[in-house]
Amino acid sequence: MSGAMKFNGYLKVRIGEAVGLQPTRWSLRHSLFRKGYQLLDPYVTVSVDQVRVGQTSTKQKTNKPTYNEEFSATVTDGHQIELSVFHDTPIGYDDFVANCTLHFQDLLRSAGPSDGFEGWVSTCLQVKLELGSSLNE
């Protein structure tokens, strides 16, 4: 990623809620009612440059979970935050539901490199992010 900005500093992520989550075709593979409405048992993982920094609790039987959970990390040479939603399954691997990627460079561009960023971001989830410190090339 030559020329890309790197974030160094403090990251605080507050996972608010997810709305309209839908099971994937893969997660419906064992369902008797594949075309019917299926509730999920979703949880969210938070990663910075593919390193997990947090995971919410699992919310039972909902496609509109509210978490209000917070995670903090110190980031060195960070490029992106990835939020992934999974359906907690009783057996085997958990099913992937959705994900979104936020780039530090994009978040800090409007605020200015030394001002940090604080605000709600609506992606696949409603997320409050607080970034402090610096953005370097």
Order of alpha helices (4+ residues) and beta strands (2+ residues): beta-beta-beta-beta-beta-beta-alpha-beta-beta
